[in-house]
Amino acid sequence: MFERVYRIPGQDQEGTGLGLAIAERAAAKNGATIRFATGAGGQGLAVIIDFYKENHTC
């Protein structure tokens, strides 16, 4: 899902195919994960980004 997609010039589809690859790298560098689920009511796609906070004691 996170692989870069290269489009052949002249295709009708929009986008560069880099969005999820960039998002995954940004999440990983910030200690987060990205996961996918079925959207509300079984419609569409839900994207969940989890950020984990380290436990710090003072």
N, C-alpha and C positions, 0 to 999 in steps of 0.2 A: 504494500500500500504506500510505502514511503519512497519507492524508487522514482527517480526522475523520469519523466516522460518526454520524449522528443517528438515533435510534430513535423510531419512532412509539409513543406511549403505548399500552400494552395488548399489546405483542408478547411472545412467550414467550421470546425470546433474552435471555441475561444479558449484563451489561457495559454500559459507557457508550459504547464505540467511540472512546475517547480515548487508550488505552494506547500504541499505536505512534506516534501524533502527539507525545505527550509524550516518549517515549523518544528519538525522532529529534531533537527540539529539544535535549534534555539532552546527547545524544551530540555534536551539532554544536557546542554551546557549550564542550565539553571536548575538542575536536579528535579526536573519534572518528567512525567510520562504522558503520552497521548494514547487514548483508546477510543474505540468506536462502538456504538450500540444503535439499535433500532430506535428511531425517533418516537416521540409521544404518540400514543394511539396506533402504533405499528406503522407509522408513516414517516418517510424520510430517514435522515441520518442524524444521530446525536454524536457530537465530538466532545470528549471529556478530557480536560487537561488537569492532571493532578500535580500540585506542587507540595513537596514534603519539607516540613520545617524541622531542622535539627533541634534536639532537646538541649537547651542551654541552662546551666544552673549558675546562679550568681553567688 
